[in-house]
Amino acid sequence: MHGYDLRRRSYLGEVDEVTVELRPGRAYFLALLPGSVPDLKLVVPGRARRGETVKVRIALPGSTGSHAVKLRAYLPEGVEADWFREILLVGSEFKEVVLPIAFNDPVGRWRVEARELFSGKRALKEVEVR
């Protein structure tokens, strides 16, 4: 199995066994998967206008199952757009999510980040909002 330490967000490699130090009263989370987590594929248009919606597409090409992926968007000043926090189950086929851009949202380069929650792998894309 391919092991992932969820607390440290690290890949343990192909393992037959895993040794961890348990602390009283603290949980330890591991994921054992039949294959390694493939790289994320994140597709975001390069430009958008205020008042539009941005179609965000995410997939894990070559995945044999579904993985939990957290999507976030960040405003040009680096602050997280708290209305766009999505957690989706994503496999090898693209899933689409809509990021709404309000008429009064700031212009500039927005960042969209996807993070696979077992491995910690992530993908970043930018969209220029005008």
C-alpha positions in Angstrom: 0.0 0.0 0.0 1.0 3.6 -0.4 1.1 5.3 2.9 0.4 9.0 3.8 0.9 10.7 7.1 -2.1 13.0 7.2 -0.9 15.1 10.2 2.5 15.8 8.5 1.1 15.8 5.0 3.9 13.5 3.9 4.2 10.5 1.6 5.6 7.4 3.4 6.1 5.5 0.2 5.1 1.9 -0.5 4.8 0.3 2.9 4.0 -3.1 4.4 3.9 -1.7 7.9 4.0 1.7 9.6 5.5 2.6 13.0 4.3 5.7 14.7 4.6 7.1 18.2 1.2 7.5 19.8 0.6 10.1 22.4 -2.1 9.7 25.0 -5.3 11.6 24.1 -4.0 12.4 20.6 -5.2 10.7 17.4 -2.8 9.8 14.6 -4.2 9.7 11.1 -2.8 7.6 8.2 -4.1 6.9 4.8 -3.2 3.6 3.1 -4.1 3.6 -0.6 -3.7 1.0 -3.3 -1.7 3.5 -5.5 0.1 6.8 -5.0 -2.0 10.0 -5.4 -1.6 11.4 -8.9 -0.8 15.1 -9.5 -3.8 17.5 -9.6 -4.9 19.1 -12.8 -6.5 22.5 -12.2 -8.0 24.5 -15.1 -9.0 28.1 -14.6 -9.6 30.7 -17.3 -6.9 33.4 -17.5 -9.3 36.3 -17.4 -12.7 37.2 -16.0 -14.8 40.4 -15.5 -16.5 41.5 -12.3 -20.0 40.2 -12.2 -19.1 37.0 -14.0 -18.7 33.4 -12.8 -15.4 31.6 -13.2 -15.6 27.9 -14.1 -12.9 26.0 -12.1 -12.2 22.5 -13.2 -10.3 19.9 -11.2 -9.2 16.3 -11.8 -6.7 13.7 -10.7 -5.9 12.1 -14.0 -5.0 8.4 -13.6 -6.7 8.1 -10.2 -8.4 4.8 -9.4 -10.8 6.3 -6.9 -12.2 9.5 -5.4 -10.0 11.9 -3.4 -11.0 14.7 -1.1 -9.8 18.0 -2.6 -10.1 21.4 -0.9 -10.5 24.5 -3.2 -9.8 28.0 -2.1 -9.6 31.4 -3.8 -7.5 34.4 -2.8 -8.1 38.0 -3.6 -5.3 40.1 -5.2 -4.1 41.3 -1.8 -3.6 37.7 -0.7 -6.7 37.5 1.6 -8.8 34.3 1.3 -12.2 34.8 -0.4 -14.1 33.1 2.4 -17.2 32.6 0.3 -15.3 30.1 -1.9 -14.2 27.2 0.2 -15.2 23.9 -1.4 -14.3 20.4 -0.5 -15.1 17.9 -3.3 -14.6 14.3 -4.1 -12.6 14.2 -7.2 -11.4 11.3 -9.4 -9.9 11.0 -12.9 -12.8 12.8 -14.5 -13.0 16.6 -14.3 -15.4 18.2 -11.7 -16.5 21.7 -12.3 -17.2 24.4 -9.6 -18.2 27.9 -10.1 -16.4 30.8 -8.5 -18.7 33.9 -8.4 -17.0 37.3 -8.9 -19.2 40.1 -7.6 -19.5 43.5 -9.3 -17.8 45.1 -6.4 -15.0 42.5 -5.9 -11.4 43.8 -6.4 -9.7 43.8 -9.8 -6.3 42.2 -10.1 -4.7 38.7 -10.0 -6.8 36.2 -8.0 -5.3 32.9 -7.0 -7.2 29.6 -7.0 -5.6 26.7 -5.0 -6.6 23.1 -5.0 -5.1 20.7 -2.3 -5.6 17.0 -2.2 -6.2 16.2 1.5 -4.4 12.9 1.9 -1.1 13.7 0.2 -1.1 17.5 0.6 -0.4 17.8 -3.2 -1.6 21.1 -4.5 -2.1 23.1 -7.7 -2.3 26.9 -8.1 -3.6 29.0 -11.0 -4.3 32.7 -11.4 -7.2 34.5 -13.0 -7.0 38.2 -13.9 -10.2 39.9 -12.8 -10.9 43.2 -14.6 
